[in-house]
């Protein structure tokens, strides 16, 4: 038996070409689907949202699995047709996202931005800076992203603790957060966006962080209550590194643009060269499991 998979680009066709029992059929988003769509069991929607795909679902009567190329699925939860499974690309972007966090922390602690400004102004601004070495880092989110980050931070002689939904070996439980926040120099958010994590970083959360601490968000913008963070940054007590914000993209008149102590990038932590190739490697492995009669490893179960 051959399973038909709809793929949105030639990279997808190439990635699935060697899979036994899988036929990759190219389609173009926004254009009429090829005749093979009537048989398709698997859809790879590229980086489009579920809302964009609503009309597409009606044309796929045999659809059983949607395989994302992104690690996050918050746009898709609750939007997938009944009876259709949803799998993410968890594991594809953990390395590049973790690398961004390390780069952001180094830029903040070693004051690389101020040295760059001094260079542009032809000023020899020699002074001592802080260091990442020896910092206490709390990673909230103990999945692939958190694990990848821990591996990269520990060579800097940092002291890393991880927090997950449930406590287990090497991971603290989320109920311990109130007592942990005040003990760490850096708090990194690496959680999916769910009803439990939306707005979890509020004024009370931020107030529990020690003076001079750095909040890092590479999760989703709405995990942080933006107004509370802006108010805290205005005081100069905390610093932040944000790759994601709420709202996104950030309007031109938003107060975050002028916030002191903020390192900001436009949702690019995972957008390193080779990202699509890494995504398709994970997607191909997930589809291979499906084709062999197994469930994909990265299935999203309800509100993940």
C-alpha positions in Angstrom: 0.0 0.0 0.0 1.3 3.5 -0.9 0.5 6.5 1.1 0.1 9.8 -0.8 1.6 12.9 0.9 0.9 16.4 -0.3 4.0 18.5 -0.1 4.3 22.3 -0.7 7.7 22.5 -2.4 10.4 20.6 -4.3 12.4 20.2 -1.1 9.6 18.1 0.3 9.5 15.9 -2.8 13.2 15.3 -2.5 13.1 14.6 1.3 10.4 12.0 0.9 11.6 10.4 -2.3 13.4 7.5 -0.6 10.6 6.5 1.8 9.2 3.1 1.1 5.4 3.1 0.6 5.2 6.9 0.3 4.3 8.9 -2.8 5.0 12.7 -2.5 2.8 14.9 -4.6 3.6 18.5 -5.1 1.0 21.1 -4.7 1.0 24.9 -4.6 -0.7 26.8 -1.8 -3.6 28.9 -3.1 -3.9 27.1 -6.4 -6.2 24.1 -7.4 -5.0 20.8 -5.9 -3.8 18.0 -8.1 -6.1 15.1 -8.8 -4.1 12.9 -6.3 -5.3 15.1 -3.5 -8.5 12.9 -3.3 -6.2 10.0 -2.1 -3.9 12.0 0.1 -3.6 10.8 3.7 -0.9 13.3 4.8 -0.7 17.0 4.3 2.4 19.1 4.9 1.1 22.7 5.0 4.5 24.4 4.9 4.5 27.4 7.3 0.8 28.4 6.6 -1.7 28.6 9.5 -4.7 26.4 10.1 -7.0 29.2 9.4 -5.5 29.6 6.0 -6.0 25.9 5.4 -9.7 25.6 6.3 -10.9 25.6 2.7 -8.1 23.1 1.8 -9.4 20.5 4.3 -12.7 20.2 2.5 -10.8 19.0 -0.6 -9.0 16.2 1.2 -11.6 13.5 2.0 -9.0 10.9 3.0 -6.8 13.2 5.2 -5.6 11.4 8.3 -2.4 13.3 9.3 -1.2 16.9 9.2 2.6 17.1 9.5 3.9 20.5 10.4 7.4 21.8 9.6 7.4 23.9 12.8 7.9 22.8 16.3 5.0 24.9 17.6 1.4 24.0 17.0 -0.5 26.6 18.8 -2.1 28.0 15.6 -3.3 24.5 14.8 -4.7 23.2 18.1 -8.5 23.2 17.8 -8.5 23.9 14.1 -7.7 20.4 12.8 -10.7 18.5 11.4 -12.1 15.8 13.6 -10.3 12.5 13.3 -7.2 14.0 11.8 -3.9 13.7 13.7 -1.4 16.5 14.1 2.3 16.1 14.3 5.0 18.8 14.9 8.6 19.1 13.8 9.9 19.0 17.4 13.6 18.4 17.3 14.4 20.3 14.1 15.0 23.8 15.4 16.2 23.2 19.0 19.9 23.6 18.2 19.6 26.9 16.4 17.1 28.3 18.9 19.5 27.3 21.8 22.3 29.0 19.9 20.3 32.2 19.7 19.8 32.2 23.5 23.5 31.8 24.1 24.3 34.6 21.6 21.8 36.9 23.2 23.1 36.3 26.7 26.7 36.8 25.6 25.6 40.1 23.9 23.9 41.3 27.0 26.6 40.3 29.6 29.6 41.3 27.4 27.8 44.6 26.3 28.5 43.9 22.7 25.9 46.4 21.5 27.6 49.3 23.4 31.0 48.3 22.0 29.5 48.3 18.5 28.1 51.7 19.0 31.5 53.0 20.3 33.1 51.5 17.2 30.7 53.4 14.9 31.4 56.6 16.8 35.2 55.9 16.7 35.4 55.8 20.5 37.9 53.5 22.3 35.5 52.7 25.1 37.6 50.2 27.2 35.8 48.9 30.3 35.0 45.7 32.2 31.8 43.8 31.6 29.8 41.1 33.3 30.2 37.4 32.1 27.9 34.5 31.4 30.3 32.3 33.2 29.0 31.2 36.6 25.4 32.5 36.0 22.5 30.6 37.5 20.0 29.8 34.6 16.5 28.5 35.0 15.0 27.0 31.8 11.2 26.7 31.9 10.4 24.0 29.4 12.1 20.6 29.6 11.6 19.3 26.1 14.0 19.3 23.1 14.6 23.0 23.2 15.4 23.1 26.9 17.6 20.0 26.6 19.5 21.5 23.7 20.0 24.8 25.6 21.3 23.1 28.7 24.0 21.2 26.7 25.2 24.6 25.2 25.1 26.5 28.5 26.9 24.1 30.7 30.4 24.5 29.0 30.2 28.2 30.1 30.3 26.9 33.7 26.7 28.0 34.3 24.5 26.3 36.8 21.4 25.2 35.0 18.0 24.0 36.4 15.1 22.9 34.3 11.4 23.2 35.0 8.8 21.0 33.4 5.1 20.4 33.8 5.8 17.4 36.0 8.9 16.8 38.2 11.2 14.0 37.2 14.9 13.1 37.4 16.8 16.3 36.6 13.7 18.4 36.1 11.8 20.4 38.7 8.0 20.7 38.7 6.2 23.8 37.6 4.7 24.2 41.1 8.2 25.0 42.4 8.5 28.1 40.2 7.7 30.7 42.9 10.6 29.5 45.0 13.0 29.1 42.1 12.6 32.4 40.3 14.4 34.4 43.0 17.5 32.1 42.9 18.4 32.5 39.2 20.2 35.2 37.2 18.5 34.1 33.9 15.0 32.8 33.3 14.5 31.3 29.8 11.0 30.6 28.5 10.8 27.5 26.1 7.2 26.4 26.6 4.4 25.9 24.1 1.5 28.4 24.1 -1.4 26.9 25.9 -4.1 28.1 28.3 -1.7 27.3 31.2 1.2 29.2 29.8 -0.6 32.2 28.2 0.3 35.2 30.4 2.2 33.1 32.9 4.9 35.8 33.1 3.0 38.5 34.8 3.9 41.3 37.2 4.1 38.8 40.1 6.4 36.5 38.2 8.7 39.3 37.2 8.7 40.8 40.7 10.0 37.4 42.0 13.1 37.6 39.8 16.2 39.1 41.5 17.6 42.5 40.6 19.6 42.5 37.5 18.1 39.2 36.2 17.5 38.6 32.5 14.2 37.2 31.1 14.6 35.4 27.8 11.6 34.5 25.7 12.0 32.1 22.7 8.6 30.5 23.3 5.6 32.6 22.1 4.9 36.3 22.7 1.7 35.8 24.7 3.5 33.7 27.3 4.6 37.1 28.7 2.2 39.9 29.7 3.8 42.7 27.6 2.6 45.6 29.7 4.0 44.1 32.9 7.4 43.5 31.2 7.5 47.1 29.8 6.7 48.5 33.3 9.5 46.4 34.8 12.0 47.4 32.1 11.3 51.0 32.7 12.6 50.7 36.2 15.9 49.3 35.0 15.7 46.5 37.6 15.4 43.7 35.0 16.7 43.1 31.5 15.2 41.0 28.7 16.1 39.2 25.5 13.0 38.6 23.3 12.8 36.8 20.0 9.0 36.7 20.2 6.6 39.5 21.4 2.9 40.2 21.8 1.7 41.7 19.5 3.8 40.4 16.6 5.0 42.1 14.5 5.7 44.9 16.9 3.9 48.1 15.8 6.2 51.1 15.2 4.8 53.1 18.2 5.1 50.2 20.7 6.9 51.1 23.9 9.1 48.0 23.7 11.1 49.7 20.9 12.4 52.2 23.5 12.6 49.9 26.5 15.9 50.0 28.3 17.9 46.8 28.8 16.2 45.0 25.9 17.8 42.7 23.3 15.2 42.2 20.6 15.0 40.2 17.3 12.0 39.6 15.0 11.2 35.9 15.6 14.3 34.6 14.0 15.9 32.3 16.7 15.2 29.2 14.6 15.6 30.8 11.3 19.1 29.7 10.5 20.4 28.4 7.2 19.5 24.8 6.7 16.3 25.1 8.8 14.0 23.7 6.0 16.3 20.8 5.5 16.3 20.0 9.2 12.5 20.3 9.2 12.0 17.9 6.4 14.4 15.4 8.0 12.1 15.3 11.0 9.0 15.3 8.9 10.2 12.4 6.8 10.9 10.4 9.9 7.4 11.1 11.2 5.8 10.1 7.9 8.0 7.0 7.7 6.5 5.9 11.0 3.0 6.6 9.8 3.6 4.6 6.6 4.9 1.6 8.6 1.7 1.6 10.7 3.1 3.4 13.8 2.0 6.7 15.3 4.4 9.6 14.8 6.5 10.5 17.8 5.6 14.2 17.8 1.8 13.9 17.9 0.0 16.8 19.5 -2.6 15.5 22.0 -5.3 18.1 22.4 -3.8 21.1 24.2 -0.1 20.1 24.2 
